[in-house]
């Protein structure tokens, strides 16, 4: 764990994240993301939370924290993270957060998407948004 955020107990923090209080869970999730030094473990945990946690806010924040981890650590541990983020693009509640995480990975890890890859990711996200009647992205 990082000295900057103080010593935290991973087990205790994970219990708070999986507990019933969404405010405690989201704060604990941010703390864990900033303090955890085992990037591989953290990414696996964040992906699992994004898929399985019962609270929508925690699921959304878990996807955002994948990008935060890439920004903090300057790397992504393996390609499974990319595959997970691509899967999240088809979930209308996670699309924007997955794109932001992919953008953070692009900006802070040195892994740059080709123009074609990025355009395909954007089109995938737009298709999901159109399917659900969200036209807001046309205005931005």
Buried (B, 14 or more C-beta within 10 A) or exposed (E): BEEEBEEBEBEEBBEBBBEEEBEEBBBBBBBBBBBBEEBEEBBBBBBEBBBEBEBEEBBBBBBBBBBBBBBBBEBBBEEEBBEBBBBBBBBBEBBBBBBBBBBBBBEBBEEEBEEEEBEEBBEBBBEBBEEEEBEEEEEE
